[in-house]
Amino acid sequence: MNTYISQLIQYGWLNPTEVNNDERVDDAIARYRDFMQAKTLDLASLFSIERCGCPDIYPSTGSGSWPVGCHPEWPSNHSFAVYFTESTRPQHWNATFQDAWDLVISAYSDIGIAFFETTNRSKANTIVTWQRGAGWIGLAIVPNSPRCGQQIWAKYDNSYGSSFPRERMVNQFAYLMAHEFGHNMGLGHTRGGIMNASLTNGTFSETQWRNDPAFTTLRRWFGGEPIAPTWSIPQPEQPRDE
């Protein structure tokens, strides 16, 4: 099976039973090309776009994902605890990681959910690791109406961004984390915006979800009203699980 067919199946554009139907394959390519907004690219370039490995063909799920009161630190807010497996984080992420992470925290705080890092693996809602991507730069679980205590994961390609200048690293790492955590919230892919299947380029702001195609869904789930970002509130030091 060629790479194009495999990717069309992986991303939800082609049923495995249709691989020998040239008409259905051509239609799947045309729909995928349109979704990726890449009408002028040849096939090799189209299927070489750096992108998230999650399927494109599924709706956003859940309602009120990660409900209020999941963590005692944030008893009156939706909250989401992230455990970063530091032993897997590549060196080129280290210099810019905190700046990118603070932007992600701020963007989610702006729409009503408190993101925070935990050093207690068992407490985390999502476990983040870095590994060599199998044709993807990010991958994540998309839960269906998750509840307090549920644990899922997000992964980033450990080679992504290694040649970027510092400013681009900060912005692209923020987009990548916000995107995969968007899947952890229950979001599917959109055309444009943070949840675009291939990462948006440019500056990532603390209000990046505003005017985003997914904002209406996030506002329905989390209220859409800003709360204080967790980086602005001192947290006690905790021993780290590895």
Accessible surface in RSA format (square Angstrom, percent):
REM  Atomic radii and reference values for relative SASA: ProtOr
REM  Chains: A
REM  Algorithm: Lee & Richards
REM  Probe-radius: 1.40
REM  Slices: 20
REM RES _ NUM      All-atoms   Total-Side   Main-Chain    Non-polar    All polar
REM                ABS   REL    ABS   REL    ABS   REL    ABS   REL    ABS   REL
RES MET A   1   159.89  82.8  72.17  47.8  87.73 208.9  78.47  66.7  81.42 107.9
RES ASN A   2    87.40  60.3  72.40  70.0  15.00  36.1  41.68 100.3  45.72  44.2
RES THR A   3    85.22  60.6  77.32  78.4   7.90  18.8  43.68  58.7  41.54  62.8
RES TYR A   4    65.69  30.7  65.69  37.4   0.00   0.0  43.80  32.9  21.89  27.0
RES ILE A   5    17.02   9.7  17.02  12.7   0.00   0.0  17.02  12.3   0.00   0.0
RES SER A   6    47.24  39.9  41.46  55.3   5.78  13.3  30.07  64.0  17.17  24.1
RES GLN A   7    29.23  16.3  29.12  21.3   0.11   0.3  10.55  22.5  18.67  14.2
RES LEU A   8     0.40   0.2   0.28   0.2   0.11   0.3   0.40   0.3   0.00   0.0
RES ILE A   9    44.81  25.5  34.06  25.4  10.75  25.9  34.06  24.5  10.75  29.2
RES GLN A  10    77.97  43.6  60.92  44.5  17.05  40.6  36.39  77.5  41.58  31.5
RES TYR A  11     4.18   1.9   4.18   2.4   0.00   0.0   0.22   0.2   3.95   4.9
RES GLY A  12    34.89  43.0   0.00   N/A  34.89  43.0  18.66  51.2  16.23  36.4
RES TRP A  13    20.73   8.3  15.81   7.7   4.92  11.6  17.10   9.1   3.64   5.9
RES LEU A  14     7.91   4.4   0.73   0.5   7.18  18.0   3.57   2.5   4.34  11.7
RES ASN A  15    76.96  53.1  67.86  65.6   9.11  21.9  15.01  36.1  61.95  59.9
RES PRO A  16    81.49  59.4  72.20  65.8   9.29  33.8  72.43  59.8   9.06  56.3
RES THR A  17   122.79  87.3  85.53  86.7  37.26  88.8  81.13 109.0  41.66  63.0
RES GLU A  18    42.75  24.5  41.14  31.1   1.61   3.8  13.13  25.4  29.62  24.2
RES VAL A  19    40.73  26.8  27.74  25.1  13.00  31.3  27.74  24.1  13.00  35.2
RES ASN A  20   142.99  98.6 112.97 109.2  30.02  72.3  37.46  90.2 105.53 102.0
RES ASN A  21    70.20  48.4  62.32  60.2   7.88  19.0  18.09  43.5  52.11  50.4
RES ASP A  22   111.12  77.8 105.85 105.4   5.27  12.5  32.27  75.9  78.85  78.6
RES GLU A  23   138.66  79.6 129.42  97.9   9.23  22.0  48.37  93.6  90.28  73.7
RES ARG A  24    90.65  38.1  90.41  46.1   0.24   0.6  25.92  35.4  64.74  39.2
RES VAL A  25    16.48  10.8  16.48  14.9   0.00   0.0  16.48  14.3   0.00   0.0
RES ASP A  26    91.37  64.0  85.07  84.7   6.30  14.9  28.25  66.5  63.12  63.0
RES ASP A  27    53.32  37.3  46.31  46.1   7.01  16.6  17.38  40.9  35.94  35.8
RES ALA A  28     0.00   0.0   0.00   0.0   0.00   0.0   0.00   0.0   0.00   0.0
RES ILE A  29    24.96  14.2  24.96  18.6   0.00   0.0  24.96  18.0   0.00   0.0
RES ALA A  30    57.62  53.0  48.27  74.5   9.35  21.3  52.07  73.3   5.54  14.7
RES ARG A  31    89.79  37.7  84.22  42.9   5.57  13.3  56.88  77.7  32.91  19.9
RES TYR A  32     1.27   0.6   1.27   0.7   0.00   0.0   0.16   0.1   1.11   1.4
RES ARG A  33    44.45  18.7  44.45  22.7   0.00   0.0  15.90  21.7  28.55  17.3
RES ASP A  34    51.16  35.8  51.16  50.9   0.00   0.0  14.76  34.7  36.40  36.3
RES PHE A  35    28.60  14.3  26.58  16.5   2.02   5.3  27.43  16.6   1.17   3.4
RES MET A  36    17.09   8.8   1.92   1.3  15.16  36.1   3.45   2.9  13.64  18.1
RES GLN A  37   102.03  57.1  69.94  51.1  32.09  76.4  25.88  55.1  76.15  57.8
RES ALA A  38     8.99   8.3   3.51   5.4   5.49  12.5   8.99  12.7   0.00   0.0
RES LYS A  39   146.26  71.4 122.29  75.0  23.97  57.1  70.10  63.1  76.16  81.1
RES THR A  40   135.42  96.3 101.27 102.7  34.16  81.4  82.46 110.8  52.96  80.1
RES LEU A  41    67.05  37.3  61.18  43.8   5.87  14.7  62.64  44.0   4.41  11.9
RES ASP A  42    88.00  61.6  75.68  75.3  12.32  29.1  50.20 118.2  37.79  37.7
RES LEU A  43    63.68  35.5  59.69  42.7   4.00  10.0  59.69  41.9   4.00  10.8
RES ALA A  44    58.19  53.5  52.96  81.7   5.23  11.9  55.34  77.9   2.86   7.6
RES SER A  45    44.49  37.6  35.72  47.7   8.78  20.2  15.26  32.5  29.23  40.9
RES LEU A  46     0.57   0.3   0.00   0.0   0.57   1.4   0.00   0.0   0.57   1.5
RES PHE A  47    14.47   7.2   2.16   1.3  12.31  32.0   3.36   2.0  11.10  31.8
RES SER A  48    84.86  71.7  56.18  75.0  28.68  66.1  38.24  81.4  46.62  65.3
RES ILE A  49    46.60  26.5  30.65  22.8  15.94  38.4  37.59  27.1   9.01  24.4
RES GLU A  50   106.83  61.3  94.48  71.5  12.35  29.4  42.04  81.3  64.80  52.9
RES ARG A  51     3.16   1.3   2.92   1.5   0.24   0.6   2.92   4.0   0.24   0.1
RES CYS A  52     2.81   2.1   1.78   2.0   1.03   2.4   1.80   4.6   1.01   1.1
RES GLY A  53     3.42   4.2   0.00   N/A   3.42   4.2   0.00   0.0   3.42   7.6
RES CYS A  54     2.58   2.0   2.37   2.6   0.21   0.5   0.28   0.7   2.30   2.5
RES PRO A  55    52.48  38.2  52.48  47.8   0.00   0.0  52.48  43.3   0.00   0.0
RES ASP A  56     8.86   6.2   0.00   0.0   8.86  21.0   0.00   0.0   8.86   8.8
RES ILE A  57    90.38  51.4  71.25  53.1  19.13  46.1  73.37  52.8  17.00  46.1
RES TYR A  58    53.97  25.2  36.61  20.8  17.35  45.1  42.92  32.3  11.05  13.6
RES PRO A  59   104.29  76.0  91.98  83.8  12.31  44.8 103.55  85.5   0.75   4.6
RES SER A  60    50.54  42.7  25.52  34.1  25.02  57.6  10.73  22.9  39.81  55.8
RES THR A  61    35.29  25.1  29.54  29.9   5.76  13.7  35.25  47.4   0.04   0.1
RES GLY A  62    23.35  28.8   0.00   N/A  23.35  28.8   3.52   9.7  19.83  44.4
RES SER A  63    72.61  61.4  66.14  88.3   6.47  14.9  40.08  85.4  32.53  45.6
RES GLY A  64    22.55  27.8   0.00   N/A  22.55  27.8  17.21  47.2   5.34  12.0
RES SER A  65     0.11   0.1   0.11   0.1   0.00   0.0   0.00   0.0   0.11   0.2
RES TRP A  66     0.00   0.0   0.00   0.0   0.00   0.0   0.00   0.0   0.00   0.0
RES PRO A  67    34.74  25.3  34.38  31.3   0.36   1.3  34.74  28.7   0.00   0.0
RES VAL A  68    79.76  52.5  59.62  54.0  20.14  48.5  59.62  51.8  20.14  54.6
RES GLY A  69    39.21  48.4   0.00   N/A  39.21  48.4  11.92  32.7  27.29  61.1
RES CYS A  70    21.70  16.4   0.51   0.6  21.20  49.8   1.05   2.7  20.65  22.3
RES HIS A  71    10.27   5.6  10.16   7.1   0.11   0.3   7.14   7.4   3.13   3.6
RES PRO A  72   113.41  82.7  90.90  82.9  22.51  81.8  99.67  82.3  13.74  85.4
RES GLU A  73    68.41  39.3  41.03  31.0  27.38  65.2  37.11  71.8  31.30  25.6
RES TRP A  74    20.39   8.2  19.45   9.4   0.94   2.2  20.03  10.7   0.36   0.6
RES PRO A  75    90.38  65.9  75.50  68.8  14.88  54.1  77.29  63.8  13.08  81.3
RES SER A  76    91.44  77.3  69.57  92.8  21.88  50.4  39.69  84.5  51.75  72.5
RES ASN A  77    37.60  25.9  35.69  34.5   1.91   4.6   1.91   4.6  35.69  34.5
RES HIS A  78    27.09  14.8  26.99  18.8   0.10   0.2  14.49  14.9  12.60  14.7
RES SER A  79     0.01   0.0   0.00   0.0   0.01   0.0   0.00   0.0   0.01   0.0
RES PHE A  80     0.00   0.0   0.00   0.0   0.00   0.0   0.00   0.0   0.00   0.0
RES ALA A  81     0.00   0.0   0.00   0.0   0.00   0.0   0.00   0.0   0.00   0.0
RES VAL A  82     0.00   0.0   0.00   0.0   0.00   0.0   0.00   0.0   0.00   0.0
RES TYR A  83     0.07   0.0   0.07   0.0   0.00   0.0   0.00   0.0   0.07   0.1
RES PHE A  84     0.00   0.0   0.00   0.0   0.00   0.0   0.00   0.0   0.00   0.0
RES THR A  85    14.16  10.1  14.16  14.4   0.00   0.0  14.16  19.0   0.00   0.0
RES GLU A  86    71.00  40.8  59.35  44.9  11.65  27.7  11.34  21.9  59.66  48.7
RES SER A  87    94.86  80.2  50.24  67.1  44.61 102.8  50.53 107.6  44.32  62.1
RES THR A  88    49.98  35.5  34.61  35.1  15.36  36.6  42.58  57.2   7.39  11.2
RES ARG A  89    45.34  19.0  29.99  15.3  15.35  36.5   0.73   1.0  44.61  27.0
RES PRO A  90    22.96  16.7  12.34  11.3  10.62  38.6  22.96  19.0   0.00   0.0
RES GLN A  91   147.64  82.6 135.74  99.2  11.89  28.3  63.91 136.0  83.72  63.5
RES HIS A  92    39.47  21.6  26.82  18.6  12.65  32.4  28.25  29.1  11.22  13.1
RES TRP A  93     0.00   0.0   0.00   0.0   0.00   0.0   0.00   0.0   0.00   0.0
RES ASN A  94    63.83  44.0  44.57  43.1  19.26  46.4  19.51  46.9  44.32  42.8
RES ALA A  95    82.90  76.2  53.08  81.9  29.82  67.8  65.41  92.1  17.49  46.3
RES THR A  96     1.14   0.8   0.93   0.9   0.22   0.5   1.14   1.5   0.00   0.0
RES PHE A  97    10.15   5.1  10.15   6.3   0.00   0.0  10.15   6.2   0.00   0.0
RES GLN A  98    96.67  54.1  95.33  69.7   1.34   3.2  53.70 114.3  42.96  32.6
RES ASP A  99    62.58  43.8  57.83  57.6   4.75  11.2  14.90  35.1  47.68  47.5
RES ALA A 100     0.00   0.0   0.00   0.0   0.00   0.0   0.00   0.0   0.00   0.0
RES TRP A 101     4.64   1.9   4.64   2.2   0.00   0.0   0.00   0.0   4.64   7.5
RES ASP A 102    39.96  28.0  39.57  39.4   0.38   0.9  13.75  32.4  26.21  26.1
RES LEU A 103    33.37  18.6  32.95  23.6   0.42   1.1  33.29  23.4   0.08   0.2
RES VAL A 104     0.00   0.0   0.00   0.0   0.00   0.0   0.00   0.0   0.00   0.0
RES ILE A 105     5.91   3.4   5.91   4.4   0.00   0.0   5.91   4.3   0.00   0.0
RES SER A 106     8.18   6.9   4.64   6.2   3.54   8.2   4.61   9.8   3.57   5.0
RES ALA A 107     0.00   0.0   0.00   0.0   0.00   0.0   0.00   0.0   0.00   0.0
RES TYR A 108     0.00   0.0   0.00   0.0   0.00   0.0   0.00   0.0   0.00   0.0
RES SER A 109     1.54   1.3   1.54   2.1   0.00   0.0   1.54   3.3   0.00   0.0
RES ASP A 110    18.05  12.6  15.65  15.6   2.40   5.7   6.23  14.7  11.82  11.8
RES ILE A 111     0.00   0.0   0.00   0.0   0.00   0.0   0.00   0.0   0.00   0.0
RES GLY A 112     5.04   6.2   0.00   N/A   5.04   6.2   2.06   5.6   2.99   6.7
RES ILE A 113     0.00   0.0   0.00   0.0   0.00   0.0   0.00   0.0   0.00   0.0
RES ALA A 114     0.00   0.0   0.00   0.0   0.00   0.0   0.00   0.0   0.00   0.0
RES PHE A 115     0.00   0.0   0.00   0.0   0.00   0.0   0.00   0.0   0.00   0.0
RES PHE A 116    13.13   6.6  12.60   7.8   0.52   1.4  13.13   8.0   0.00   0.0
RES GLU A 117    59.65  34.2  36.45  27.6  23.21  55.3  13.32  25.8  46.33  37.8
RES THR A 118     9.79   7.0   5.19   5.3   4.60  11.0   5.62   7.6   4.17   6.3
RES THR A 119    28.54  20.3  26.39  26.8   2.14   5.1  26.03  35.0   2.50   3.8
RES ASN A 120    62.59  43.2  62.16  60.1   0.43   1.0  14.42  34.7  48.18  46.6
RES ARG A 121    96.47  40.5  96.47  49.2   0.00   0.0  32.07  43.8  64.40  39.0
RES SER A 122    97.80  82.6  64.75  86.4  33.05  76.1  53.40 113.7  44.40  62.2
RES LYS A 123    66.35  32.4  51.54  31.6  14.81  35.3  39.17  35.3  27.19  29.0
RES ALA A 124     3.68   3.4   0.00   0.0   3.68   8.4   0.00   0.0   3.68   9.8
RES ASN A 125     2.01   1.4   2.01   1.9   0.00   0.0   0.00   0.0   2.01   1.9
RES THR A 126     0.00   0.0   0.00   0.0   0.00   0.0   0.00   0.0   0.00   0.0
RES ILE A 127    13.16   7.5  12.66   9.4   0.49   1.2  12.66   9.1   0.49   1.3
RES VAL A 128     0.00   0.0   0.00   0.0   0.00   0.0   0.00   0.0   0.00   0.0
RES THR A 129    32.33  23.0  32.33  32.8   0.00   0.0  28.41  38.2   3.92   5.9
RES TRP A 130     7.31   2.9   0.00   0.0   7.31  17.2   0.00   0.0   7.31  11.9
RES GLN A 131    71.13  39.8  68.58  50.1   2.55   6.1  23.95  51.0  47.17  35.8
RES ARG A 132   161.07  67.6 147.66  75.3  13.41  31.9  65.38  89.3  95.70  58.0
RES GLY A 133    13.99  17.2   0.00   N/A  13.99  17.2   0.17   0.5  13.82  30.9
RES ALA A 134    84.93  78.1  57.15  88.2  27.78  63.2  70.10  98.7  14.83  39.3
RES GLY A 135    66.82  82.4   0.00   N/A  66.82  82.4  45.14 123.9  21.68  48.6
RES TRP A 136    19.24   7.7  14.35   6.9   4.89  11.5   8.54   4.6  10.71  17.4
RES ILE A 137     8.70   4.9   8.70   6.5   0.00   0.0   8.70   6.3   0.00   0.0
RES GLY A 138     0.00   0.0   0.00   N/A   0.00   0.0   0.00   0.0   0.00   0.0
RES LEU A 139    39.56  22.0  39.56  28.3   0.00   0.0  39.56  27.8   0.00   0.0
RES ALA A 140     7.75   7.1   0.00   0.0   7.75  17.6   0.00   0.0   7.75  20.5
RES ILE A 141    58.00  33.0  56.44  42.0   1.56   3.8  58.00  41.8   0.00   0.0
RES VAL A 142    41.77  27.5  15.99  14.5  25.77  62.1  15.99  13.9  25.77  69.9
RES PRO A 143     5.88   4.3   0.00   0.0   5.88  21.4   5.76   4.8   0.12   0.8
RES ASN A 144   116.39  80.3  94.49  91.3  21.90  52.7  25.97  62.5  90.42  87.4
RES SER A 145    37.90  32.0  29.67  39.6   8.23  19.0  17.10  36.4  20.80  29.1
RES PRO A 146     0.12   0.1   0.00   0.0   0.12   0.4   0.12   0.1   0.00   0.0
RES ARG A 147   122.00  51.2 121.91  62.1   0.10   0.2  64.96  88.8  57.04  34.6
RES CYS A 148    61.96  46.9  39.35  43.9  22.62  53.2  26.52  67.2  35.45  38.2
RES GLY A 149    74.58  92.0   0.00   N/A  74.58  92.0  41.98 115.2  32.60  73.0
RES GLN A 150    70.92  39.7  60.70  44.4  10.22  24.3  31.40  66.8  39.52  30.0
RES GLN A 151    84.00  47.0  55.56  40.6  28.44  67.7  19.82  42.2  64.18  48.7
RES ILE A 152    13.08   7.4   7.21   5.4   5.87  14.1  10.96   7.9   2.12   5.8
RES TRP A 153    82.11  32.9  82.11  39.7   0.00   0.0  62.52  33.3  19.58  31.8
RES ALA A 154     0.03   0.0   0.00   0.0   0.03   0.1   0.00   0.0   0.03   0.1
RES LYS A 155    50.25  24.5  50.25  30.8   0.00   0.0  13.39  12.1  36.86  39.3
RES TYR A 156     0.00   0.0   0.00   0.0   0.00   0.0   0.00   0.0   0.00   0.0
RES ASP A 157    12.71   8.9  12.71  12.6   0.00   0.0   0.00   0.0  12.71  12.7
RES ASN A 158    50.73  35.0  45.11  43.6   5.63  13.6   5.55  13.3  45.19  43.7
RES SER A 159    45.30  38.3  33.96  45.3  11.34  26.1  30.61  65.2  14.70  20.6
RES TYR A 160    11.19   5.2   6.35   3.6   4.84  12.6   6.54   4.9   4.65   5.7
RES GLY A 161     6.11   7.5   0.00   N/A   6.11   7.5   0.83   2.3   5.28  11.8
RES SER A 162    68.10  57.5  46.35  61.9  21.75  50.1  21.25  45.3  46.85  65.6
RES SER A 163   104.26  88.1  71.40  95.3  32.86  75.7  51.85 110.4  52.41  73.4
RES PHE A 164    29.75  14.9  20.73  12.8   9.02  23.5  20.76  12.6   8.99  25.7
RES PRO A 165    93.46  68.1  81.14  74.0  12.32  44.8  93.28  77.0   0.18   1.1
RES ARG A 166   130.36  54.7 120.06  61.2  10.30  24.5  67.58  92.4  62.77  38.0
RES GLU A 167   127.70  73.3 121.32  91.8   6.38  15.2  47.12  91.1  80.59  65.8
RES ARG A 168   102.12  42.9  97.47  49.7   4.65  11.1  35.30  48.2  66.82  40.5
RES MET A 169    20.35  10.5  20.35  13.5   0.00   0.0  15.18  12.9   5.17   6.9
RES VAL A 170    17.15  11.3  17.15  15.5   0.00   0.0  17.15  14.9   0.00   0.0
RES ASN A 171    15.95  11.0  15.95  15.4   0.00   0.0   1.96   4.7  13.99  13.5
RES GLN A 172     2.84   1.6   2.84   2.1   0.00   0.0   0.00   0.0   2.84   2.2
RES PHE A 173     0.00   0.0   0.00   0.0   0.00   0.0   0.00   0.0   0.00   0.0
RES ALA A 174     0.00   0.0   0.00   0.0   0.00   0.0   0.00   0.0   0.00   0.0
RES TYR A 175     6.50   3.0   6.50   3.7   0.00   0.0   1.53   1.2   4.97   6.1
RES LEU A 176     0.68   0.4   0.68   0.5   0.00   0.0   0.68   0.5   0.00   0.0
RES MET A 177     0.00   0.0   0.00   0.0   0.00   0.0   0.00   0.0   0.00   0.0
RES ALA A 178     0.00   0.0   0.00   0.0   0.00   0.0   0.00   0.0   0.00   0.0
RES HIS A 179     0.16   0.1   0.16   0.1   0.00   0.0   0.16   0.2   0.00   0.0
RES GLU A 180     0.10   0.1   0.10   0.1   0.00   0.0   0.00   0.0   0.10   0.1
RES PHE A 181     0.00   0.0   0.00   0.0   0.00   0.0   0.00   0.0   0.00   0.0
RES GLY A 182     0.00   0.0   0.00   N/A   0.00   0.0   0.00   0.0   0.00   0.0
RES HIS A 183     0.00   0.0   0.00   0.0   0.00   0.0   0.00   0.0   0.00   0.0
RES ASN A 184     0.00   0.0   0.00   0.0   0.00   0.0   0.00   0.0   0.00   0.0
RES MET A 185     0.00   0.0   0.00   0.0   0.00   0.0   0.00   0.0   0.00   0.0
RES GLY A 186     0.06   0.1   0.00   N/A   0.06   0.1   0.06   0.2   0.00   0.0
RES LEU A 187     0.97   0.5   0.97   0.7   0.00   0.0   0.97   0.7   0.00   0.0
RES GLY A 188     3.16   3.9   0.00   N/A   3.16   3.9   2.39   6.6   0.78   1.7
RES HIS A 189    18.22  10.0   0.00   0.0  18.22  46.6   0.00   0.0  18.22  21.2
RES THR A 190    29.62  21.1  24.55  24.9   5.07  12.1  29.56  39.7   0.06   0.1
RES ARG A 191   118.44  49.7  98.33  50.1  20.10  47.9  44.28  60.5  74.15  44.9
RES GLY A 192    24.34  30.0   0.00   N/A  24.34  30.0  24.34  66.8   0.00   0.0
RES GLY A 193    23.98  29.6   0.00   N/A  23.98  29.6  14.07  38.6   9.92  22.2
RES ILE A 194     1.55   0.9   0.61   0.5   0.94   2.3   0.70   0.5   0.85   2.3
RES MET A 195     0.00   0.0   0.00   0.0   0.00   0.0   0.00   0.0   0.00   0.0
RES ASN A 196    22.47  15.5  22.47  21.7   0.00   0.0   0.61   1.5  21.86  21.1
RES ALA A 197     1.21   1.1   0.37   0.6   0.84   1.9   0.37   0.5   0.84   2.2
RES SER A 198    19.81  16.7  19.81  26.4   0.00   0.0   5.66  12.1  14.15  19.8
RES LEU A 199    23.02  12.8   7.61   5.4  15.41  38.7   7.72   5.4  15.30  41.2
RES THR A 200    43.39  30.9  37.09  37.6   6.30  15.0  40.28  54.1   3.11   4.7
RES ASN A 201   101.91  70.3  81.91  79.2  20.00  48.2  29.73  71.5  72.18  69.8
RES GLY A 202    43.25  53.3   0.00   N/A  43.25  53.3  37.09 101.8   6.16  13.8
RES THR A 203    99.20  70.6  82.50  83.6  16.71  39.8  54.60  73.3  44.60  67.4
RES PHE A 204     3.45   1.7   0.00   0.0   3.45   9.0   0.00   0.0   3.45   9.9
RES SER A 205    45.36  38.3  41.04  54.8   4.32   9.9  38.44  81.9   6.91   9.7
RES GLU A 206    89.64  51.5  86.11  65.1   3.53   8.4  20.61  39.9  69.03  56.4
RES THR A 207    70.56  50.2  66.76  67.7   3.80   9.0  42.83  57.5  27.73  41.9
RES GLN A 208    43.50  24.3  38.40  28.1   5.11  12.2   2.53   5.4  40.97  31.1
RES TRP A 209     0.14   0.1   0.06   0.0   0.08   0.2   0.06   0.0   0.08   0.1
RES ARG A 210    77.70  32.6  67.97  34.6   9.72  23.2  35.55  48.6  42.14  25.5
RES ASN A 211   153.39 105.8 111.85 108.1  41.54 100.0  38.07  91.6 115.31 111.5
RES ASP A 212    15.44  10.8   3.59   3.6  11.85  28.0   4.56  10.7  10.88  10.9
RES PRO A 213    77.35  56.4  40.43  36.9  36.91 134.2  53.94  44.5  23.41 145.5
RES ALA A 214     3.88   3.6   1.15   1.8   2.73   6.2   3.88   5.5   0.00   0.0
RES PHE A 215    24.73  12.4  24.73  15.3   0.00   0.0  24.73  15.0   0.00   0.0
RES THR A 216    82.81  58.9  81.67  82.8   1.14   2.7  52.98  71.2  29.82  45.1
RES THR A 217    24.09  17.1  24.09  24.4   0.00   0.0   0.11   0.2  23.98  36.2
RES LEU A 218     0.00   0.0   0.00   0.0   0.00   0.0   0.00   0.0   0.00   0.0
RES ARG A 219   117.64  49.4 113.72  58.0   3.92   9.3  30.50  41.7  87.14  52.8
RES ARG A 220   159.11  66.8 126.01  64.2  33.10  78.8  76.22 104.2  82.89  50.2
RES TRP A 221     6.95   2.8   1.26   0.6   5.69  13.4   1.26   0.7   5.69   9.2
RES PHE A 222     8.51   4.3   0.00   0.0   8.51  22.1   0.51   0.3   8.00  22.9
RES GLY A 223    44.15  54.4   0.00   N/A  44.15  54.4  30.98  85.0  13.17  29.5
RES GLY A 224     2.77   3.4   0.00   N/A   2.77   3.4   0.19   0.5   2.57   5.8
RES GLU A 225   126.41  72.6 124.75  94.4   1.66   4.0  55.06 106.5  71.35  58.3
RES PRO A 226    81.81  59.6  60.54  55.2  21.27  77.3  60.65  50.1  21.16 131.5
RES ILE A 227    40.86  23.2  25.66  19.1  15.20  36.6  35.22  25.4   5.63  15.3
RES ALA A 228    54.67  50.3  39.25  60.6  15.42  35.1  45.21  63.7   9.46  25.1
RES PRO A 229    30.22  22.0  30.22  27.6   0.00   0.0  30.22  25.0   0.00   0.0
RES THR A 230     6.13   4.4   3.77   3.8   2.36   5.6   2.26   3.0   3.87   5.9
RES TRP A 231   124.44  49.9  88.81  43.0  35.63  83.6  99.62  53.1  24.82  40.3
RES SER A 232    55.44  46.9  25.42  33.9  30.02  69.2  27.64  58.9  27.80  39.0
RES ILE A 233    67.21  38.2  64.26  47.9   2.95   7.1  64.74  46.6   2.47   6.7
RES PRO A 234   128.64  93.8 101.35  92.4  27.29  99.2 113.74  93.9  14.90  92.6
RES GLN A 235    84.55  47.3  57.72  42.2  26.83  63.9  41.32  88.0  43.22  32.8
RES PRO A 236   100.30  73.1  80.12  73.0  20.18  73.3  91.78  75.8   8.51  52.9
RES GLU A 237   170.40  97.8 144.36 109.2  26.04  62.0  69.46 134.3 100.94  82.4
RES GLN A 238   105.66  59.1  88.57  64.7  17.10  40.7  33.18  70.6  72.48  55.0
RES PRO A 239   113.92  83.0  96.85  88.3  17.06  62.0 109.09  90.1   4.83  30.0
RES ARG A 240    70.77  29.7  40.01  20.4  30.76  73.2  29.72  40.6  41.05  24.9
RES ASP A 241    60.96  42.7  56.16  55.9   4.80  11.3  18.08  42.6  42.88  42.8
RES GLU A 242   126.92  72.9  58.27  44.1  68.66 163.5  74.83 144.7  52.09  42.5
END  Absolute sums over single chains surface
CHAIN  1 A    10930.2       8521.2       2409.0       5876.0       5054.3
END  Absolute sums over all chains
TOTAL         10930.2       8521.2       2409.0       5876.0       5054.3
